[in-house]
Each structure stands twice: as structure tokens, then as C-alpha cells.
Amino acid sequence: MSTAGKEKLITDVKVVLTDAEDLLKQAAASTGDRAIELRESALASLKRAKEKLVDVQDSVMERSKQAARVTDDFVHESPWRAIGIAAAVGFLAGLVVNSGRR
């Protein structure tokens, strides 16, 4: 998911949650059929937000699994390169941590 897509999703979810919150506040101040209608609208808004988040979660999980498969394939095809890369990353992390102590 692109950065613009993530930002749009976050904005959409915030809007839905704000709408649901407003509807619940109105429902608390209302009585009878109007209160029931407002609560149902709020629940529908929350359900839509949950569905969007589940869709994003599924997308992220699929991409994570794909990245893990690619990494696994790389390590099996080039074990020594993988060890060298891991050693270099470890060395650089050590430099960063050590420079932070000074």
C-alpha cells in the first residue's frame, strides 16, 4: 500500500470514527425511535471502519508473507551473501549504538 493510500485510509477511518462518536452523543441525548436510529447508524459506521481495517490487515499480512518467502529464497540461494549482509548490518548497528554512548 502506498503512502498516499495509507494516509487516505487513516483519514477515512478517523472520519468514520468521528461520525460514529457524534452519532452516539446524539443518541445519548435523544430518546425513543430517534435514539435507536442514531445508535444503529453509529454501529454501521463502526462496522465499516472495522471492515476497512480488516482489509488493510489482510493486505499487510499477505505482503509480509511474500517478503518472508523472498527472504527465505534469498538465504537458501546465497547463504554466504546473507551471512555477509547480516554481519555488515550487525557491525553498523554496533557502531551506531557505540557512538550513542559517547
URZIQUI-V875738 format. One record per helix or strand of 3 or more residues. SS is the DSSP state (h for helix, s for strand). FROM is the first residue (numbers start at 1). TO is the last residue. If there is no record, write none. Layout:
BEGIN
SS_FROM_TO / SS_FROM_TO
END
This chain:
BEGIN
h_3_29 / h_32_77 / h_79_101
END
